[in-house]
Amino acid sequence: MMSPNDVRAAELLSQRGRELLAGGRPVEAAKAFRAAIASNEQYFDAHHGLVQALRDAGRLEQSIGAALALTALNPYDPVAFTALSMSLQRAGHKMEAEAASARARILQWSLELHTIPCQAWIN
């Protein structure tokens, strides 16, 4: 079980990672996101940040690996599959990128269908 300190540490480290990304320092940002994940493996924002930082650093295969890990941790997250698609596209894996993008769209549609009240469909 995660302690509140683990969650707070992950939040702070992820914030640092976002600041480093915004400052154009993706390699350092990736280190901050990895530290955040080490303190709280379930902190999905850190995983998303790591994927982006690695992609921005040109470490495309590592970015793909991080995105695949994120989709395994959270298989119903359309944003995770979009991130995977973006990394695959940048790495030149067009067909795999299209498949990941399609999965993201299906998940998003499913989320939308489950949030629309049934009564709205009748009227």
Jmol script that loads the backbone (N, CA, C; Angstrom):
load data "model"
ATOM      1  N   MET A   1       0.840  -1.182   0.000  1.00  0.00           N
ATOM      2  CA  MET A   1       0.000   0.000   0.000  1.00  0.00           C
ATOM      3  C   MET A   1       0.886   1.247   0.000  1.00  0.00           C
ATOM      4  N   MET A   2       0.501   2.214  -0.841  1.00  0.00           N
ATOM      5  CA  MET A   2       1.266   3.447  -0.955  1.00  0.00           C
ATOM      6  C   MET A   2       0.974   4.362   0.225  1.00  0.00           C
ATOM      7  N   SER A   3       2.021   4.968   0.705  1.00  0.00           N
ATOM      8  CA  SER A   3       1.838   5.956   1.767  1.00  0.00           C
ATOM      9  C   SER A   3       1.567   7.316   1.122  1.00  0.00           C
ATOM     10  N   PRO A   4       0.977   8.234   1.873  1.00  0.00           N
ATOM     11  CA  PRO A   4       0.778   9.589   1.338  1.00  0.00           C
ATOM     12  C   PRO A   4       2.096  10.238   0.924  1.00  0.00           C
ATOM     13  N   ASN A   5       3.193   9.857   1.591  1.00  0.00           N
ATOM     14  CA  ASN A   5       4.501  10.409   1.232  1.00  0.00           C
ATOM     15  C   ASN A   5       4.935   9.940  -0.153  1.00  0.00           C
ATOM     16  N   ASP A   6       4.630   8.670  -0.497  1.00  0.00           N
ATOM     17  CA  ASP A   6       4.969   8.155  -1.821  1.00  0.00           C
ATOM     18  C   ASP A   6       4.207   8.897  -2.910  1.00  0.00           C
ATOM     19  N   VAL A   7       2.935   9.132  -2.652  1.00  0.00           N
ATOM     20  CA  VAL A   7       2.106   9.852  -3.615  1.00  0.00           C
ATOM     21  C   VAL A   7       2.619  11.274  -3.778  1.00  0.00           C
ATOM     22  N   ARG A   8       2.902  11.929  -2.666  1.00  0.00           N
ATOM     23  CA  ARG A   8       3.395  13.322  -2.720  1.00  0.00           C
ATOM     24  C   ARG A   8       4.741  13.390  -3.423  1.00  0.00           C
ATOM     25  N   ALA A   9       5.625  12.434  -3.146  1.00  0.00           N
ATOM     26  CA  ALA A   9       6.930  12.414  -3.808  1.00  0.00           C
ATOM     27  C   ALA A   9       6.758  12.265  -5.319  1.00  0.00           C
ATOM     28  N   ALA A  10       5.853  11.377  -5.733  1.00  0.00           N
ATOM     29  CA  ALA A  10       5.602  11.191  -7.165  1.00  0.00           C
ATOM     30  C   ALA A  10       5.070  12.472  -7.795  1.00  0.00           C
ATOM     31  N   GLU A  11       4.174  13.153  -7.091  1.00  0.00           N
ATOM     32  CA  GLU A  11       3.631  14.420  -7.608  1.00  0.00           C
ATOM     33  C   GLU A  11       4.733  15.454  -7.786  1.00  0.00           C
ATOM     34  N   LEU A  12       5.579  15.597  -6.777  1.00  0.00           N
ATOM     35  CA  LEU A  12       6.654  16.601  -6.833  1.00  0.00           C
ATOM     36  C   LEU A  12       7.674  16.274  -7.912  1.00  0.00           C
ATOM     37  N   LEU A  13       8.045  15.006  -8.005  1.00  0.00           N
ATOM     38  CA  LEU A  13       9.017  14.609  -9.030  1.00  0.00           C
ATOM     39  C   LEU A  13       8.431  14.774 -10.439  1.00  0.00           C
ATOM     40  N   SER A  14       7.146  14.476 -10.596  1.00  0.00           N
ATOM     41  CA  SER A  14       6.502  14.666 -11.894  1.00  0.00           C
ATOM     42  C   SER A  14       6.427  16.143 -12.261  1.00  0.00           C
ATOM     43  N   GLN A  15       6.132  16.976 -11.286  1.00  0.00           N
ATOM     44  CA  GLN A  15       6.118  18.419 -11.524  1.00  0.00           C
ATOM     45  C   GLN A  15       7.492  18.886 -11.998  1.00  0.00           C
ATOM     46  N   ARG A  16       8.526  18.383 -11.339  1.00  0.00           N
ATOM     47  CA  ARG A  16       9.902  18.726 -11.749  1.00  0.00           C
ATOM     48  C   ARG A  16      10.155  18.258 -13.179  1.00  0.00           C
ATOM     49  N   GLY A  17       9.693  17.055 -13.496  1.00  0.00           N
ATOM     50  CA  GLY A  17       9.847  16.545 -14.858  1.00  0.00           C
ATOM     51  C   GLY A  17       9.161  17.425 -15.879  1.00  0.00           C
ATOM     52  N   ARG A  18       7.941  17.877 -15.564  1.00  0.00           N
ATOM     53  CA  ARG A  18       7.222  18.765 -16.490  1.00  0.00           C
ATOM     54  C   ARG A  18       7.962  20.089 -16.672  1.00  0.00           C
ATOM     55  N   GLU A  19       8.525  20.608 -15.580  1.00  0.00           N
ATOM     56  CA  GLU A  19       9.300  21.854 -15.679  1.00  0.00           C
ATOM     57  C   GLU A  19      10.527  21.657 -16.567  1.00  0.00           C
ATOM     58  N   LEU A  20      11.206  20.537 -16.404  1.00  0.00           N
ATOM     59  CA  LEU A  20      12.381  20.252 -17.228  1.00  0.00           C
ATOM     60  C   LEU A  20      11.995  20.080 -18.696  1.00  0.00           C
ATOM     61  N   LEU A  21      10.870  19.413 -18.949  1.00  0.00           N
ATOM     62  CA  LEU A  21      10.394  19.275 -20.330  1.00  0.00           C
ATOM     63  C   LEU A  21      10.108  20.640 -20.934  1.00  0.00           C
ATOM     64  N   ALA A  22       9.420  21.476 -20.182  1.00  0.00           N
ATOM     65  CA  ALA A  22       9.091  22.820 -20.668  1.00  0.00           C
ATOM     66  C   ALA A  22      10.355  23.630 -20.925  1.00  0.00           C
ATOM     67  N   GLY A  23      11.402  23.345 -20.179  1.00  0.00           N
ATOM     68  CA  GLY A  23      12.678  24.038 -20.355  1.00  0.00           C
ATOM     69  C   GLY A  23      13.564  23.434 -21.425  1.00  0.00           C
ATOM     70  N   GLY A  24      13.048  22.439 -22.142  1.00  0.00           N
ATOM     71  CA  GLY A  24      13.809  21.841 -23.229  1.00  0.00           C
ATOM     72  C   GLY A  24      14.897  20.884 -22.772  1.00  0.00           C
ATOM     73  N   ARG A  25      14.686  20.247 -21.620  1.00  0.00           N
ATOM     74  CA  ARG A  25      15.682  19.321 -21.078  1.00  0.00           C
ATOM     75  C   ARG A  25      15.055  17.934 -20.883  1.00  0.00           C
ATOM     76  N   PRO A  26      14.752  17.251 -21.999  1.00  0.00           N
ATOM     77  CA  PRO A  26      14.014  15.992 -21.908  1.00  0.00           C
ATOM     78  C   PRO A  26      14.786  14.852 -21.230  1.00  0.00           C
ATOM     79  N   VAL A  27      16.090  14.806 -21.362  1.00  0.00           N
ATOM     80  CA  VAL A  27      16.855  13.723 -20.731  1.00  0.00           C
ATOM     81  C   VAL A  27      16.761  13.835 -19.210  1.00  0.00           C
ATOM     82  N   GLU A  28      16.920  15.048 -18.701  1.00  0.00           N
ATOM     83  CA  GLU A  28      16.789  15.264 -17.260  1.00  0.00           C
ATOM     84  C   GLU A  28      15.346  15.039 -16.810  1.00  0.00           C
ATOM     85  N   ALA A  29      14.401  15.417 -17.657  1.00  0.00           N
ATOM     86  CA  ALA A  29      12.986  15.208 -17.330  1.00  0.00           C
ATOM     87  C   ALA A  29      12.700  13.714 -17.198  1.00  0.00           C
ATOM     88  N   ALA A  30      13.254  12.917 -18.103  1.00  0.00           N
ATOM     89  CA  ALA A  30      13.049  11.466 -18.041  1.00  0.00           C
ATOM     90  C   ALA A  30      13.548  10.908 -16.712  1.00  0.00           C
ATOM     91  N   LYS A  31      14.669  11.406 -16.231  1.00  0.00           N
ATOM     92  CA  LYS A  31      15.183  10.956 -14.930  1.00  0.00           C
ATOM     93  C   LYS A  31      14.215  11.297 -13.805  1.00  0.00           C
ATOM     94  N   ALA A  32      13.643  12.484 -13.847  1.00  0.00           N
ATOM     95  CA  ALA A  32      12.678  12.888 -12.818  1.00  0.00           C
ATOM     96  C   ALA A  32      11.427  12.013 -12.882  1.00  0.00           C
ATOM     97  N   PHE A  33      10.953  11.733 -14.089  1.00  0.00           N
ATOM     98  CA  PHE A  33       9.762  10.886 -14.220  1.00  0.00           C
ATOM     99  C   PHE A  33      10.045   9.459 -13.758  1.00  0.00           C
ATOM    100  N   ARG A  34      11.234   8.959 -14.064  1.00  0.00           N
ATOM    101  CA  ARG A  34      11.595   7.615 -13.575  1.00  0.00           C
ATOM    102  C   ARG A  34      11.635   7.576 -12.053  1.00  0.00           C
ATOM    103  N   ALA A  35      12.148   8.625 -11.446  1.00  0.00           N
ATOM    104  CA  ALA A  35      12.180   8.694  -9.981  1.00  0.00           C
ATOM    105  C   ALA A  35      10.755   8.741  -9.430  1.00  0.00           C
ATOM    106  N   ALA A  36       9.873   9.459 -10.098  1.00  0.00           N
ATOM    107  CA  ALA A  36       8.476   9.525  -9.667  1.00  0.00           C
ATOM    108  C   ALA A  36       7.830   8.145  -9.740  1.00  0.00           C
ATOM    109  N   ILE A  37       8.096   7.439 -10.813  1.00  0.00           N
ATOM    110  CA  ILE A  37       7.538   6.087 -10.977  1.00  0.00           C
ATOM    111  C   ILE A  37       8.105   5.152  -9.917  1.00  0.00           C
ATOM    112  N   ALA A  38       9.376   5.311  -9.590  1.00  0.00           N
ATOM    113  CA  ALA A  38       9.986   4.475  -8.553  1.00  0.00           C
ATOM    114  C   ALA A  38       9.333   4.713  -7.194  1.00  0.00           C
ATOM    115  N   SER A  39       8.881   5.941  -6.946  1.00  0.00           N
ATOM    116  CA  SER A  39       8.248   6.237  -5.659  1.00  0.00           C
ATOM    117  C   SER A  39       6.779   5.823  -5.641  1.00  0.00           C
ATOM    118  N   ASN A  40       6.148   5.765  -6.814  1.00  0.00           N
ATOM    119  CA  ASN A  40       4.742   5.350  -6.885  1.00  0.00           C
ATOM    120  C   ASN A  40       4.473   4.837  -8.298  1.00  0.00           C
ATOM    121  N   GLU A  41       4.542   3.533  -8.447  1.00  0.00           N
ATOM    122  CA  GLU A  41       4.391   2.908  -9.761  1.00  0.00           C
ATOM    123  C   GLU A  41       3.030   3.178 -10.398  1.00  0.00           C
ATOM    124  N   GLN A  42       2.030   3.467  -9.590  1.00  0.00           N
ATOM    125  CA  GLN A  42       0.674   3.684 -10.095  1.00  0.00           C
ATOM    126  C   GLN A  42       0.383   5.150 -10.441  1.00  0.00           C
ATOM    127  N   TYR A  43       1.380   6.001 -10.369  1.00  0.00           N
ATOM    128  CA  TYR A  43       1.176   7.419 -10.675  1.00  0.00           C
ATOM    129  C   TYR A  43       1.286   7.601 -12.190  1.00  0.00           C
ATOM    130  N   PHE A  44       0.125   7.523 -12.862  1.00  0.00           N
ATOM    131  CA  PHE A  44       0.094   7.471 -14.313  1.00  0.00           C
ATOM    132  C   PHE A  44       0.628   8.734 -14.980  1.00  0.00           C
ATOM    133  N   ASP A  45       0.480   9.883 -14.356  1.00  0.00           N
ATOM    134  CA  ASP A  45       1.015  11.117 -14.938  1.00  0.00           C
ATOM    135  C   ASP A  45       2.519  11.008 -15.157  1.00  0.00           C
ATOM    136  N   ALA A  46       3.219  10.351 -14.245  1.00  0.00           N
ATOM    137  CA  ALA A  46       4.666  10.181 -14.393  1.00  0.00           C
ATOM    138  C   ALA A  46       4.983   9.286 -15.592  1.00  0.00           C
ATOM    139  N   HIS A  47       4.180   8.257 -15.784  1.00  0.00           N
ATOM    140  CA  HIS A  47       4.377   7.375 -16.944  1.00  0.00           C
ATOM    141  C   HIS A  47       4.164   8.150 -18.240  1.00  0.00           C
ATOM    142  N   HIS A  48       3.089   8.945 -18.288  1.00  0.00           N
ATOM    143  CA  HIS A  48       2.827   9.756 -19.483  1.00  0.00           C
ATOM    144  C   HIS A  48       3.986  10.719 -19.733  1.00  0.00           C
ATOM    145  N   GLY A  49       4.467  11.346 -18.673  1.00  0.00           N
ATOM    146  CA  GLY A  49       5.593  12.269 -18.816  1.00  0.00           C
ATOM    147  C   GLY A  49       6.844  11.579 -19.311  1.00  0.00           C
ATOM    148  N   LEU A  50       7.100  10.368 -18.802  1.00  0.00           N
ATOM    149  CA  LEU A  50       8.282   9.617 -19.240  1.00  0.00           C
ATOM    150  C   LEU A  50       8.215   9.307 -20.727  1.00  0.00           C
ATOM    151  N   VAL A  51       7.054   8.887 -21.195  1.00  0.00           N
ATOM    152  CA  VAL A  51       6.894   8.597 -22.625  1.00  0.00           C
ATOM    153  C   VAL A  51       7.231   9.839 -23.452  1.00  0.00           C
ATOM    154  N   GLN A  52       6.686  10.973 -23.063  1.00  0.00           N
ATOM    155  CA  GLN A  52       6.930  12.214 -23.806  1.00  0.00           C
ATOM    156  C   GLN A  52       8.395  12.638 -23.720  1.00  0.00           C
ATOM    157  N   ALA A  53       8.976  12.563 -22.534  1.00  0.00           N
ATOM    158  CA  ALA A  53      10.371  12.982 -22.367  1.00  0.00           C
ATOM    159  C   ALA A  53      11.298  12.128 -23.228  1.00  0.00           C
ATOM    160  N   LEU A  54      11.096  10.833 -23.221  1.00  0.00           N
ATOM    161  CA  LEU A  54      11.935   9.945 -24.031  1.00  0.00           C
ATOM    162  C   LEU A  54      11.734  10.223 -25.518  1.00  0.00           C
ATOM    163  N   ARG A  55      10.493  10.465 -25.926  1.00  0.00           N
ATOM    164  CA  ARG A  55      10.216  10.789 -27.330  1.00  0.00           C
ATOM    165  C   ARG A  55      10.903  12.096 -27.712  1.00  0.00           C
ATOM    166  N   ASP A  56      10.800  13.118 -26.848  1.00  0.00           N
ATOM    167  CA  ASP A  56      11.426  14.403 -27.123  1.00  0.00           C
ATOM    168  C   ASP A  56      12.947  14.302 -27.159  1.00  0.00           C
ATOM    169  N   ALA A  57      13.507  13.361 -26.394  1.00  0.00           N
ATOM    170  CA  ALA A  57      14.951  13.163 -26.367  1.00  0.00           C
ATOM    171  C   ALA A  57      15.431  12.332 -27.563  1.00  0.00           C
ATOM    172  N   GLY A  58      14.498  11.853 -28.375  1.00  0.00           N
ATOM    173  CA  GLY A  58      14.868  11.048 -29.525  1.00  0.00           C
ATOM    174  C   GLY A  58      15.133   9.592 -29.187  1.00  0.00           C
ATOM    175  N   ARG A  59      14.795   9.188 -27.996  1.00  0.00           N
ATOM    176  CA  ARG A  59      14.957   7.791 -27.558  1.00  0.00           C
ATOM    177  C   ARG A  59      13.649   7.058 -27.833  1.00  0.00           C
ATOM    178  N   LEU A  60      13.415   6.856 -29.118  1.00  0.00           N
ATOM    179  CA  LEU A  60      12.103   6.401 -29.558  1.00  0.00           C
ATOM    180  C   LEU A  60      11.769   4.983 -29.119  1.00  0.00           C
ATOM    181  N   GLU A  61      12.722   4.070 -29.201  1.00  0.00           N
ATOM    182  CA  GLU A  61      12.434   2.701 -28.777  1.00  0.00           C
ATOM    183  C   GLU A  61      12.170   2.641 -27.272  1.00  0.00           C
ATOM    184  N   GLN A  62      12.894   3.447 -26.491  1.00  0.00           N
ATOM    185  CA  GLN A  62      12.624   3.509 -25.056  1.00  0.00           C
ATOM    186  C   GLN A  62      11.255   4.130 -24.796  1.00  0.00           C
ATOM    187  N   SER A  63      10.901   5.125 -25.588  1.00  0.00           N
ATOM    188  CA  SER A  63       9.590   5.759 -25.454  1.00  0.00           C
ATOM    189  C   SER A  63       8.479   4.755 -25.759  1.00  0.00           C
ATOM    190  N   ILE A  64       8.681   3.954 -26.780  1.00  0.00           N
ATOM    191  CA  ILE A  64       7.704   2.917 -27.121  1.00  0.00           C
ATOM    192  C   ILE A  64       7.582   1.920 -25.969  1.00  0.00           C
ATOM    193  N   GLY A  65       8.720   1.517 -25.410  1.00  0.00           N
ATOM    194  CA  GLY A  65       8.695   0.594 -24.279  1.00  0.00           C
ATOM    195  C   GLY A  65       7.960   1.166 -23.082  1.00  0.00           C
ATOM    196  N   ALA A  66       8.192   2.435 -22.806  1.00  0.00           N
ATOM    197  CA  ALA A  66       7.506   3.096 -21.689  1.00  0.00           C
ATOM    198  C   ALA A  66       6.008   3.200 -21.968  1.00  0.00           C
ATOM    199  N   ALA A  67       5.647   3.477 -23.206  1.00  0.00           N
ATOM    200  CA  ALA A  67       4.228   3.567 -23.563  1.00  0.00           C
ATOM    201  C   ALA A  67       3.555   2.198 -23.469  1.00  0.00           C
ATOM    202  N   LEU A  68       4.251   1.156 -23.894  1.00  0.00           N
ATOM    203  CA  LEU A  68       3.697  -0.192 -23.765  1.00  0.00           C
ATOM    204  C   LEU A  68       3.499  -0.564 -22.296  1.00  0.00           C
ATOM    205  N   ALA A  69       4.447  -0.183 -21.460  1.00  0.00           N
ATOM    206  CA  ALA A  69       4.305  -0.440 -20.018  1.00  0.00           C
ATOM    207  C   ALA A  69       3.092   0.300 -19.473  1.00  0.00           C
ATOM    208  N   LEU A  70       2.872   1.526 -19.930  1.00  0.00           N
ATOM    209  CA  LEU A  70       1.725   2.314 -19.483  1.00  0.00           C
ATOM    210  C   LEU A  70       0.418   1.669 -19.934  1.00  0.00           C
ATOM    211  N   THR A  71       0.365   1.189 -21.170  1.00  0.00           N
ATOM    212  CA  THR A  71      -0.871   0.550 -21.637  1.00  0.00           C
ATOM    213  C   THR A  71      -1.125  -0.757 -20.886  1.00  0.00           C
ATOM    214  N   ALA A  72      -0.077  -1.419 -20.428  1.00  0.00           N
ATOM    215  CA  ALA A  72      -0.259  -2.632 -19.623  1.00  0.00           C
ATOM    216  C   ALA A  72      -0.790  -2.285 -18.233  1.00  0.00           C
ATOM    217  N   LEU A  73      -0.304  -1.192 -17.673  1.00  0.00           N
ATOM    218  CA  LEU A  73      -0.770  -0.760 -16.349  1.00  0.00           C
ATOM    219  C   LEU A  73      -2.201  -0.234 -16.386  1.00  0.00           C
ATOM    220  N   ASN A  74      -2.549   0.425 -17.480  1.00  0.00           N
ATOM    221  CA  ASN A  74      -3.845   1.080 -17.582  1.00  0.00           C
ATOM    222  C   ASN A  74      -4.420   0.816 -18.980  1.00  0.00           C
ATOM    223  N   PRO A  75      -4.907  -0.404 -19.223  1.00  0.00           N
ATOM    224  CA  PRO A  75      -5.300  -0.805 -20.581  1.00  0.00           C
ATOM    225  C   PRO A  75      -6.554  -0.123 -21.125  1.00  0.00           C
ATOM    226  N   TYR A  76      -7.240   0.673 -20.311  1.00  0.00           N
ATOM    227  CA  TYR A  76      -8.444   1.351 -20.787  1.00  0.00           C
ATOM    228  C   TYR A  76      -8.236   2.862 -20.935  1.00  0.00           C
ATOM    229  N   ASP A  77      -6.983   3.290 -20.958  1.00  0.00           N
ATOM    230  CA  ASP A  77      -6.651   4.708 -21.064  1.00  0.00           C
ATOM    231  C   ASP A  77      -6.399   5.076 -22.526  1.00  0.00           C
ATOM    232  N   PRO A  78      -7.330   5.792 -23.159  1.00  0.00           N
ATOM    233  CA  PRO A  78      -7.108   6.145 -24.561  1.00  0.00           C
ATOM    234  C   PRO A  78      -5.887   7.041 -24.759  1.00  0.00           C
ATOM    235  N   VAL A  79      -5.562   7.861 -23.776  1.00  0.00           N
ATOM    236  CA  VAL A  79      -4.399   8.749 -23.902  1.00  0.00           C
ATOM    237  C   VAL A  79      -3.106   7.930 -23.928  1.00  0.00           C
ATOM    238  N   ALA A  80      -3.067   6.824 -23.198  1.00  0.00           N
ATOM    239  CA  ALA A  80      -1.883   5.956 -23.213  1.00  0.00           C
ATOM    240  C   ALA A  80      -1.665   5.377 -24.614  1.00  0.00           C
ATOM    241  N   PHE A  81      -2.749   4.968 -25.264  1.00  0.00           N
ATOM    242  CA  PHE A  81      -2.622   4.419 -26.616  1.00  0.00           C
ATOM    243  C   PHE A  81      -2.301   5.503 -27.639  1.00  0.00           C
ATOM    244  N   THR A  82      -2.778   6.715 -27.400  1.00  0.00           N
ATOM    245  CA  THR A  82      -2.398   7.833 -28.265  1.00  0.00           C
ATOM    246  C   THR A  82      -0.909   8.117 -28.134  1.00  0.00           C
ATOM    247  N   ALA A  83      -0.398   8.103 -26.906  1.00  0.00           N
ATOM    248  CA  ALA A  83       1.040   8.315 -26.682  1.00  0.00           C
ATOM    249  C   ALA A  83       1.854   7.215 -27.355  1.00  0.00           C
ATOM    250  N   LEU A  84       1.383   5.983 -27.255  1.00  0.00           N
ATOM    251  CA  LEU A  84       2.062   4.869 -27.922  1.00  0.00           C
ATOM    252  C   LEU A  84       2.069   5.096 -29.428  1.00  0.00           C
ATOM    253  N   SER A  85       0.929   5.494 -29.964  1.00  0.00           N
ATOM    254  CA  SER A  85       0.829   5.753 -31.399  1.00  0.00           C
ATOM    255  C   SER A  85       1.804   6.837 -31.852  1.00  0.00           C
ATOM    256  N   MET A  86       1.900   7.902 -31.072  1.00  0.00           N
ATOM    257  CA  MET A  86       2.800   9.000 -31.429  1.00  0.00           C
ATOM    258  C   MET A  86       4.260   8.539 -31.442  1.00  0.00           C
ATOM    259  N   SER A  87       4.644   7.741 -30.459  1.00  0.00           N
ATOM    260  CA  SER A  87       6.024   7.247 -30.402  1.00  0.00           C
ATOM    261  C   SER A  87       6.299   6.281 -31.548  1.00  0.00           C
ATOM    262  N   LEU A  88       5.343   5.412 -31.820  1.00  0.00           N
ATOM    263  CA  LEU A  88       5.508   4.474 -32.935  1.00  0.00           C
ATOM    264  C   LEU A  88       5.625   5.221 -34.263  1.00  0.00           C
ATOM    265  N   GLN A  89       4.793   6.248 -34.440  1.00  0.00           N
ATOM    266  CA  GLN A  89       4.833   7.038 -35.674  1.00  0.00           C
ATOM    267  C   GLN A  89       6.198   7.696 -35.848  1.00  0.00           C
ATOM    268  N   ARG A  90       6.696   8.325 -34.777  1.00  0.00           N
ATOM    269  CA  ARG A  90       8.004   8.990 -34.858  1.00  0.00           C
ATOM    270  C   ARG A  90       9.119   8.006 -35.153  1.00  0.00           C
ATOM    271  N   ALA A  91       8.965   6.757 -34.700  1.00  0.00           N
ATOM    272  CA  ALA A  91       9.989   5.732 -34.932  1.00  0.00           C
ATOM    273  C   ALA A  91       9.842   5.082 -36.302  1.00  0.00           C
ATOM    274  N   GLY A  92       8.811   5.463 -37.044  1.00  0.00           N
ATOM    275  CA  GLY A  92       8.627   4.928 -38.395  1.00  0.00           C
ATOM    276  C   GLY A  92       7.836   3.640 -38.453  1.00  0.00           C
ATOM    277  N   HIS A  93       7.187   3.267 -37.372  1.00  0.00           N
ATOM    278  CA  HIS A  93       6.368   2.048 -37.338  1.00  0.00           C
ATOM    279  C   HIS A  93       4.919   2.414 -37.650  1.00  0.00           C
ATOM    280  N   LYS A  94       4.681   2.712 -38.912  1.00  0.00           N
ATOM    281  CA  LYS A  94       3.397   3.283 -39.313  1.00  0.00           C
ATOM    282  C   LYS A  94       2.211   2.368 -39.035  1.00  0.00           C
ATOM    283  N   MET A  95       2.291   1.100 -39.400  1.00  0.00           N
ATOM    284  CA  MET A  95       1.144   0.208 -39.222  1.00  0.00           C
ATOM    285  C   MET A  95       0.816   0.009 -37.739  1.00  0.00           C
ATOM    286  N   GLU A  96       1.861  -0.149 -36.924  1.00  0.00           N
ATOM    287  CA  GLU A  96       1.649  -0.311 -35.486  1.00  0.00           C
ATOM    288  C   GLU A  96       1.061   0.969 -34.878  1.00  0.00           C
ATOM    289  N   ALA A  97       1.529   2.117 -35.396  1.00  0.00           N
ATOM    290  CA  ALA A  97       1.008   3.403 -34.925  1.00  0.00           C
ATOM    291  C   ALA A  97      -0.470   3.537 -35.252  1.00  0.00           C
ATOM    292  N   GLU A  98      -0.854   3.136 -36.449  1.00  0.00           N
ATOM    293  CA  GLU A  98      -2.260   3.204 -36.834  1.00  0.00           C
ATOM    294  C   GLU A  98      -3.107   2.288 -35.962  1.00  0.00           C
ATOM    295  N   ALA A  99      -2.595   1.107 -35.631  1.00  0.00           N
ATOM    296  CA  ALA A  99      -3.339   0.177 -34.771  1.00  0.00           C
ATOM    297  C   ALA A  99      -3.506   0.768 -33.365  1.00  0.00           C
ATOM    298  N   ALA A 100      -2.466   1.366 -32.830  1.00  0.00           N
ATOM    299  CA  ALA A 100      -2.550   1.978 -31.501  1.00  0.00           C
ATOM    300  C   ALA A 100      -3.511   3.159 -31.514  1.00  0.00           C
ATOM    301  N   SER A 101      -3.495   3.930 -32.587  1.00  0.00           N
ATOM    302  CA  SER A 101      -4.411   5.065 -32.719  1.00  0.00           C
ATOM    303  C   SER A 101      -5.858   4.582 -32.797  1.00  0.00           C
ATOM    304  N   ALA A 102      -6.090   3.515 -33.527  1.00  0.00           N
ATOM    305  CA  ALA A 102      -7.439   2.951 -33.623  1.00  0.00           C
ATOM    306  C   ALA A 102      -7.907   2.465 -32.256  1.00  0.00           C
ATOM    307  N   ARG A 103      -7.007   1.830 -31.505  1.00  0.00           N
ATOM    308  CA  ARG A 103      -7.364   1.367 -30.155  1.00  0.00           C
ATOM    309  C   ARG A 103      -7.734   2.558 -29.268  1.00  0.00           C
ATOM    310  N   ALA A 104      -6.989   3.649 -29.393  1.00  0.00           N
ATOM    311  CA  ALA A 104      -7.290   4.858 -28.610  1.00  0.00           C
ATOM    312  C   ALA A 104      -8.681   5.385 -28.948  1.00  0.00           C
ATOM    313  N   ARG A 105      -9.013   5.420 -30.236  1.00  0.00           N
ATOM    314  CA  ARG A 105     -10.336   5.916 -30.646  1.00  0.00           C
ATOM    315  C   ARG A 105     -11.454   5.022 -30.108  1.00  0.00           C
ATOM    316  N   ILE A 106     -11.262   3.714 -30.189  1.00  0.00           N
ATOM    317  CA  ILE A 106     -12.280   2.778 -29.692  1.00  0.00           C
ATOM    318  C   ILE A 106     -12.484   2.968 -28.192  1.00  0.00           C
ATOM    319  N   LEU A 107     -11.390   3.092 -27.451  1.00  0.00           N
ATOM    320  CA  LEU A 107     -11.499   3.302 -26.006  1.00  0.00           C
ATOM    321  C   LEU A 107     -12.204   4.621 -25.696  1.00  0.00           C
ATOM    322  N   GLN A 108     -11.878   5.663 -26.449  1.00  0.00           N
ATOM    323  CA  GLN A 108     -12.520   6.957 -26.221  1.00  0.00           C
ATOM    324  C   GLN A 108     -14.011   6.884 -26.516  1.00  0.00           C
ATOM    325  N   TRP A 109     -14.363   6.233 -27.614  1.00  0.00           N
ATOM    326  CA  TRP A 109     -15.785   6.088 -27.944  1.00  0.00           C
ATOM    327  C   TRP A 109     -16.504   5.309 -26.847  1.00  0.00           C
ATOM    328  N   SER A 110     -15.868   4.268 -26.367  1.00  0.00           N
ATOM    329  CA  SER A 110     -16.466   3.464 -25.302  1.00  0.00           C
ATOM    330  C   SER A 110     -16.694   4.311 -24.048  1.00  0.00           C
ATOM    331  N   LEU A 111     -15.711   5.119 -23.703  1.00  0.00           N
ATOM    332  CA  LEU A 111     -15.879   6.016 -22.547  1.00  0.00           C
ATOM    333  C   LEU A 111     -17.035   6.982 -22.758  1.00  0.00           C
ATOM    334  N   GLU A 112     -17.126   7.530 -23.955  1.00  0.00           N
ATOM    335  CA  GLU A 112     -18.193   8.480 -24.261  1.00  0.00           C
ATOM    336  C   GLU A 112     -19.561   7.809 -24.199  1.00  0.00           C
ATOM    337  N   LEU A 113     -19.654   6.599 -24.719  1.00  0.00           N
ATOM    338  CA  LEU A 113     -20.928   5.883 -24.697  1.00  0.00           C
ATOM    339  C   LEU A 113     -21.380   5.576 -23.274  1.00  0.00           C
ATOM    340  N   HIS A 114     -20.427   5.308 -22.412  1.00  0.00           N
ATOM    341  CA  HIS A 114     -20.771   4.976 -21.038  1.00  0.00           C
ATOM    342  C   HIS A 114     -21.054   6.215 -20.181  1.00  0.00           C
ATOM    343  N   THR A 115     -20.744   7.397 -20.683  1.00  0.00           N
ATOM    344  CA  THR A 115     -21.008   8.610 -19.905  1.00  0.00           C
ATOM    345  C   THR A 115     -22.262   9.338 -20.376  1.00  0.00           C
ATOM    346  N   ILE A 116     -22.805   8.946 -21.529  1.00  0.00           N
ATOM    347  CA  ILE A 116     -24.034   9.568 -22.024  1.00  0.00           C
ATOM    348  C   ILE A 116     -25.210   8.849 -21.372  1.00  0.00           C
ATOM    349  N   PRO A 117     -26.063   9.581 -20.690  1.00  0.00           N
ATOM    350  CA  PRO A 117     -27.231   8.930 -20.076  1.00  0.00           C
ATOM    351  C   PRO A 117     -28.107   8.265 -21.132  1.00  0.00           C
ATOM    352  N   CYS A 118     -28.651   7.116 -20.804  1.00  0.00           N
ATOM    353  CA  CYS A 118     -29.495   6.373 -21.737  1.00  0.00           C
ATOM    354  C   CYS A 118     -30.689   7.209 -22.193  1.00  0.00           C
ATOM    355  N   GLN A 119     -31.205   8.057 -21.327  1.00  0.00           N
ATOM    356  CA  GLN A 119     -32.366   8.886 -21.663  1.00  0.00           C
ATOM    357  C   GLN A 119     -32.058   9.799 -22.858  1.00  0.00           C
ATOM    358  N   ALA A 120     -30.813  10.231 -22.997  1.00  0.00           N
ATOM    359  CA  ALA A 120     -30.430  11.113 -24.106  1.00  0.00           C
ATOM    360  C   ALA A 120     -30.562  10.394 -25.455  1.00  0.00           C
ATOM    361  N   TRP A 121     -30.456   9.090 -25.465  1.00  0.00           N
ATOM    362  CA  TRP A 121     -30.556   8.327 -26.694  1.00  0.00           C
ATOM    363  C   TRP A 121     -32.001   8.223 -27.174  1.00  0.00           C
ATOM    364  N   ILE A 122     -32.914   8.305 -26.233  1.00  0.00           N
ATOM    365  CA  ILE A 122     -34.336   8.134 -26.552  1.00  0.00           C
ATOM    366  C   ILE A 122     -34.911   9.404 -27.165  1.00  0.00           C
ATOM    367  N   ASN A 123     -34.513  10.539 -26.643  1.00  0.00           N
ATOM    368  CA  ASN A 123     -35.083  11.815 -27.100  1.00  0.00           C
ATOM    369  C   ASN A 123     -34.480  12.307 -28.370  1.00  0.00           C
TER     370      ASN A 123
END
end "model"
wireframe off; spacefill off
backbone 0.3
color backbone group
